[in-house]
Amino acid sequence: MAQASGRPVSMTVTEYFALCEDGGRRGSMCWTGSARHGHAGLAMSAQVAPRAVGVTMGLSTTLNPFMACPPFAEIADLPLTQKVAALRDGRVRRRLLESYAGEVNATKLAGSVISHFHLMVRLDDPPDYEQGPQDSVTAIAQREGRTPEEVALDIMLEDNGTGLLYLPLTNYKHWSLDSVRTMLTHPFAVPGLSDGGAHVGTICDGSFPTFLLSHWGRRRRAGRLPIEFLVERHTRACAQLVDLNDRGVLAPGYRADINVIDLDNLVTRRPQIHQDLPAGGSRLLQQADGYLHTFVAGTETYANGKATGCLPGRLVRGPQRAPASAAGDRIAANTGTR
């Protein structure tokens, strides 16, 4: 594709195929390096998610561990308050848990990802996206002398039925984001993905940019990355990848796309279900604290997290040239921090 089009190509890279392993087996990162340094000199880059890509599950999301159980199907379309009341009824609860055990024994759920309680964790507010095996639903059940399905059900019933379970699927093989750190710091990688639309009731990863700065720059217990590096990779590096050379730095003549951030208080909140799609469709949205001002082309579009109503964005066509006034050292990337 890169040879035929003559254009930059980027591809998603996750933990399983990301790195060269001992013994010389070549992974995606190594292929990317070979393409860039080989005789072809191809402009190829890897897009790396700054955390695990995972499934979010609750009583109002697309998926939950009980969705294949007949007792849950009976109440699935009820309003949340009625659904919670039914699930707190001892008779309904008993029928549901017995049905779940029967479904697993009949192998209808045994091979499904939504039954992997040993990998599921609770999403608090703010959510912790780098928990350990001791935080899994199975581990909690073992400590409390209960079944994993009981624990999962009670977590989803928390906060009036808005409790959430999180199941990491990639980039979390050893209950750690260490492999993500290795990929993020690779010279041919940029932070990417941020799925906020394709799986609206299951995946809520539009918060990746906020997580990149808050977790890797401030909150991670060990192995944090310099803020300057994170900002540059998520602004100038991404812009240059697709030839948007008129943005990504603070310099005369460039687009004034700027975030002013209170970095010490920057944090994502727990996702919430909103029923605001056509025909009553639901989606997961995730708020963030710490954004003071957002400017697009010099016009403020958000102030203290609230939309100003201004919409200065425009359609971008083709590569953008860097301003002639930008000769010499470029100043900072396009995120200011306080």
C-alpha positions, 0 to 999 in steps of 0.5 A: 500500500505504501509503495503503490500510493506513495503516501504515509501508512500507519497501522494499529499495533498491539502487544501480541505482535508489537515487538521483536522477540528473542530468537529473531522473530520479527514483529510489527515494530521491526517490520516498520523499521525495516520499511523506513530504513530499507531501500524503499524508504517508506513512510510507515508508522505504528499507532499505539493505544496508550492503555489496554483496549477493553470491553466495558460492561454494565446493566445498560451497555451492549454486553454483560455477563448475563445477557444470554440468560433467559431471566435477564432477557425477561427484564433487559428492555425495562428502564434501569430503575425497574431493572435494578429493582427486579435484580434486587428481588431475591427470587429473580436474583436466584433464578438469574444466578442459577440460570447463569450456572446452567448456561456455563455448564451447557457451554453456551457461555464457557467459551465467551469473553464475557464469562472471563471473570478472572480478567474483569475488574471494577471501574470506579470513579475515577477509573483505574485502568492498570489494576492487578490480578488481586482486583479481578472479579474472581479474586474478590469472589475467592476472598469473600467466599462467593461465586464470581457471577455473584460479585459481577452482578453486585458490581453492576448494581452499584450506584443505582445500577450504573456500576461497570465491569472492565475486561482488557482484551489487548496490551494487558497480558501480564496485568501491566502496561509495561509493554505499552510503554515500550511501544509508546517510546518506539521511534516509529510509533505515535499514540493512536486509536481512541475509539469513541464511535464504532462500538458505542455501547461497548468500548469507550476509548475516546479518553485515550489522549487524556489518559496519555497525559494524566496516567503516563505523565503524572499518576502511574506509580512507576515508569512515567514518561516526560510530559514534553515527550507525551505532548510532542508525540500526540501533537507534532508527531501525529500531525507530521505523520499525515502531512498536516504540517501547519499545526502541532507546534506553538509558532508564528504562522501555525494554526492556533490549536491549543489546550490549556491544561491543569495537569495536576488535576487532569483525570478521566471520569468513569464512563456513563451511558447516555441514550441520545442516539437516533431511535433511543440508541445508547452510547458510553461517554466519558468526561474529564477534569482539568481542561481549562481552555481549548482553542481551535484556530485561535477561537475558544471552543471550550472553557473549563470543560463547557462548550462555548458554542463556537465551531471554527473547524473546517474540512481539511484537504490534502497535505498542509505546508508548514508556514514560511515563518517557522524556520529555525527551532520550533517552540513547543507542541500545541498543548500548554500546561499549567 
